[in-house]
Amino acid sequence: MKLRVLAAMSGGVDSAVAAARAVEAGHDVTGVHLALSKNPQTYRTGARGCCTIEDSRDARRAADVIGIPFYVWDMAERFHEDVVEDFYAEYAAGRTPNPCLRCNEKIKFAAVLDRAMALGFDAVATGHYARKDSGGLLRRAVDPGKDQSYVLAVLTPAQLAHSMFPLGDTPKDRVRAEAEERGLAVARKPDSHDICFIADGDTSGFLKNRLGSQTGDIVDAATGEVLGSHDGAHQFTVGQRHGLGLKRPAADGRPRYVLSITPVDNRVAVGPREALRIDRIRTGTPVWLGGEARPGPFECEVQLRAHGEVYPATVTADPEGLTARLHKPAHGVAAGQTLVVYEPDAEGDAVLCSGTIDDTAAHAHASASTGEGGTGV
């Protein structure tokens, strides 16, 4: 069936090949690049991030080669409100957000899809590495090293129904080779990795410029002893080891890690790595991609970071959130991260649901999110 498809073209090799494949599949394709900064001079140069001025030019050239109409949509205000401001707010609250995941949720598959549907398009195609099966379930890509189903797990079923991922069945090296064969100049362009709206890659400095400096204590989580000071708790994240500025080593000589962050008193608690071990996770309201909600408990696999380790787990759901009991402990899990639930079957891992992590605990009731008493999640 021929569809009207809006191809989101970031200026990289993946989105260019995805657009070309959508054309090859017989669809009526239009390319669009998202302008996400009010001041283009704040964009990065080179290939350090995504959505730079160079990227918009690369996207336009790719659209010309493919032979499709091309437009640039100004999403700067929406991006700033839904992604950048959220980034500030989460760190100010002592949480660790994933801005790329939030961009997918709020910009690429909400604002863009809403506008596309209003303009009469049937679907939005992107260069994400993920698959949709015949039943409409979101599944992992065949290339496990590039799989991006984790950052797409925040989509609603309605958004997923109008999304296309043409690259999910192809390894990355084959995508680059195909770009060469199609004459796309982005074939050898490096992948982006950094946060696109932090021009110099200095996340701590970026947060400090907005949230300011406020001197606080770095304390031993077990004893409460003050070990040092900092100028802003928002510059830390749970599990962090480097950049603590502690001049006195632990008595046993082992490194210390950030165990908890309490913005109310601007305190950062540190301790040994084993204190980061957790096997209980509680999330906020879940998003269900795989059909009706399952109250559980049910056996599944969960992922806590993009490209992170997968953990066998037992999950129980209620309208307010998910409770995951990991069959083996994880380390350094922070509030604000996203828990994604997968169900393996003969066709590969299918995404069931996701939720933003609110709290964590260890089986022995030593909470990894507070460094003190357990929460019992």
N, C-alpha and C positions, 0 to 999 in steps of 0.2 A: 504494500500500500504506500503510495506516494504521500509524504508528509511535508508540511512547511516547517523547516527546522532552522532555529537560530543557533549558530555555532559560536560559542564563547571562545574567542581567540586571544590568548594571553600574550602571544608573541614568541612562544616556545615551540619546540618540535612536536610535542604531544598534541596540543590543541590544533596545530596545523594539519597533522595527519588525520586527526579525528574529523576535522571539517572535510578534508579530501575524501575520506571514506564515506561520509554521509552523502556527498555528491555522487560518488560511485554507486551507492546503493539506490540511486534514483530519486532522492529527495530534492526538494526545492530549498536550497540552502542560502542563508544570508549570514555573513560574518559580522561579529560585533566585538569591539575591544572596550574594556571598562576603564575610564579615567577616574582614578581613585584619590587624586590629590588636588586640592584647590590651588596649590602653588607648585607648578611643574618643576621648579628649581629644587624642591625638596626630594624629588625622585632620585633614586640611585642611578649611577651611571654604570655601564658594563653589565655583567650578568650575575650580580650578587644577589638580587632578589627577583621579584616579579613586578609587573605593572609599571615599568620605567618608561621614559620617553622612547628609548631605543626599542623597547618591547612593542610599543604601539606602531612604530615604523616597520618592525619585522612582521607584525601581524598583517599590516596593510599589504606588504610585498607578497606574503604568503597567499593572501586572498586574491591578489592579482594573478598569481601563477595558477591557482586552483580555478579561477574564473568565476568568482562569486561576488555579489555586491558586498560592500564593507562600510561599516559605520563605527563611530566612536560615541559611546554613551557616557555622559557625565554622571557618575555615581559618587562623587566626592563627599557630598553632604551626608548621604545615607551611610557611606562607609565610615565616615568619622564618628557618626552617632552610634552605629551598631557594632563597630569593631574596635576602633581606637578608644572611644570613651569606655567601652566595656573592659578593655585591656587595663586601663587606668584603675577603674573601679574594683576589678578583681584583685589586682595587686595591693591596692589600698586596704582591702578587706582581709589580706593575708592568704589569698588563694592564688593558684597558678593556672591561668587560662591558656587555651590554645587558640590564638587569633585566626589561624588558617581554617580551623574547624568552624569558628564563628562566622568567618567570611563566606564559607560554603552555605551555612545555614541562613544567614541574614541577607547576603548580597547575591551570590550566584544562583541560588535556588529559591529565593523569595522575591527580592526586588526585581531581578532580571527576569525570572520566570513569570512573575505577575505582569510585567510590562509586555513580555513576549506574547502571552496569552491574550492580553487586551488588543494586541496588534494583529491577532489572527494566526499566530504560529501554533503549531501542534506540540512542539517539543523543543527543549534546549539540549544541545550536544556539547560535551566537554571532553577534554583529554585525560580525565581521571582514569586510573587503572582500577577498574571494578567491572563486574558483570551483572546483568539483569537476566534472569532465566525466563522461560516461557510463561511461568506463573507470576512474573513480576517481582520475584524476590531479589534483593540485593545480595550478591555473592562476592567472595574474594576474586581478585584477578588471578590469571594462570601464572603470572610472574610474581612469586611471593615477595621478592625483594622490592617490588614497586607497588604492591597492593595498597590502594587508598580507600578501601571500603570503610576503614575506621573513621576517616574524616568525613565520610558521607553518611554515617549512621545517624546523624541528627536530622536527616530529611524526613518529612512526613510521607505517608503512603501516597497522598495526592501529588506531592512534588516528585516523588520517585516515578510515578506513573507517566509523567511528562518529561522525563530525563532520558538521555541516551549516552552510553559510554562505549564508543566504537573500538576502544583499544583494550578492553578487558581480557580478550582472548589472545593477546600477542605479547611476547617478551619485549623488553625495552630495546635490546640491540636490533631486533627485527624492525621496530618502529623507526629507528634511525636509518637503517638501510633502506626502508621504504621511502623515507623523506628524500634521501639521495636520489633514488630512482625517479621520484616525482619532480626533481629539480627544485626542491625547496631549500633556500639558503640557510634555514635554521637547522638543517640536518645535524650539524656538529655543535650547535649552541649548547653550552653547559646547562645542566639543570639548576633551578633556583632552590635555595635552602633557607635563607635567612628570612626574618620578618620584614615584609616589604616596606612598611611605613617607618622603620627605624633606619634612617639614611646611612649612619656609620656603623651599624651593627652593635652599638653600645646600648644594650637594653637597660642596664643600671643607670647610665647617664640620662637616657630618655625619660625614665620614670622620675629621676631626681629633679629634672627640669620642670616637670609638671606637678609632682607631689611635694617637692621641697625637701628640706633636710630637717630632721628632728632627732636629736641625740637620744639614744636608748641603750639598754644593757644587753649584753650577751651573757647568758647564765648557763650554769651546769643544770641540766634538766633533773638530775637525781638529787642534787644537794641545794640548788638555788644559789650557789656561790657565783658572784659576779666575776666573769673571766675576761671581759673586755667591753668595748662600746662600739656603737655604729651610729651612722647619721641618717638612718631611715630603714625601718623594718621591711618596707616594700622592695628593698634591694635584694631580698633573700627568698629562697624557695625551699620547701621541705626536701631533704635529701642532698642539699648543697654541701660540698666539702671545701672547695677552694674559695678564697676571697673573704674568709672570716676575720682575718687580721688579728688572730690570737697569738700573743707573744709567749704565753706559757703553755707548754705541751701537757697533755694528759699524764697522770701519774704512771700509767702503763705504757706511755709512748705511742699509743695508737691514735690515728686521726679522729677528729670529731666531725660530726655531721649536724646539719640543721634538723632538729626534730619537730619543732613547732614555732609558729609565729603568732603573736597575739597583738594585733594593732591597737587595742584599747590602751595597753600600757607600753606599747612600742617595744616589746620584749621579744628577743630571739633566744630560744633554748636549744642547746647543743648536747650531743652525747655520742656514744659509740654506734657503729653501724648496726649492730644487732638490735638496737632500740628502734630501728626503722622497720623491723619485721611486722607485717600485718597479715591477717587472713580473714578479716571481716571488713566489708565495705557497704556503706549506705549512700544511695543517691537521692536526688530530687525526683520530681515527676518524670517518668520515663516516656520516651517516644517509641512507639511500636511500629516497626516496619514490616514484620513478618506476620501480618494478620491480627487476629484478636489477641488481647492481653491474656497472658497465662498467669494465674495467681500462684501456681507452683505449690511446693518446691519442684524444680525440674533441673536435670543435669545438663550442663552446657560447657562452653569455653568462653572466657572473657579476656578482653585485651584492654590495657590501661593507658597505653601510649601509642601514638602513631609509630608503626614499625617496631613496636615493643613485643615483649614476650607474651605468649598466650598461656593462660592458666585454666586448668580444669576447675569447675566450680559448681556449687549448688545455689540456684537463684530462687528467691521468693519475691513476688511482686504484690504491691497493693497500689491503690490510686495515688498515693503520695510519693512512692519511690520503689527502688529495688534494694534488696538485701542480698549481697553475694558472699558466700562462704567459700573461700579458696581452698583447694585441696593441698596446695603447697604455698608457703608464704611468699609475699612480694615485699620489695623494699622501696622506701622513699616515695610512697604514693601520697599525693597532695590533694587537698580539697580544691575544686576548680577544674581538675582533670576530668576526662570523660571515660566512663566504663561502657564498653560495647560488648554485647552478648551475641555469641555465634552458636549456631547449631550445625555441627558437621553431619553430612549425609553423603550419599553416593555421588552427588553432583558437586560436592565441595562445600565449603563453609558458607552458610546463609546467615545474614544479619537478622536477628530477631528484634532487638531493641537497644536503646542506649539511654544513659542518664548521667547528669553531671554529679560528680562525687561531692558529697557534703561532709562525710565523716568516715573514719577508719578506726579499727581496733585490732588488737591481738587476742588470740584465744585465751591467753593467761590474764586478760583484762589489763594489759599495759598498752594504753592508747598511743598509737603512732601519730595521731593528729594533735594530741595535747601534751605528750611526754609525761603525763601524770596518770590519773585513774582511768580505767577503761570505760568505754561508752556502751559496751554491750550490744553493738549493732550486730 
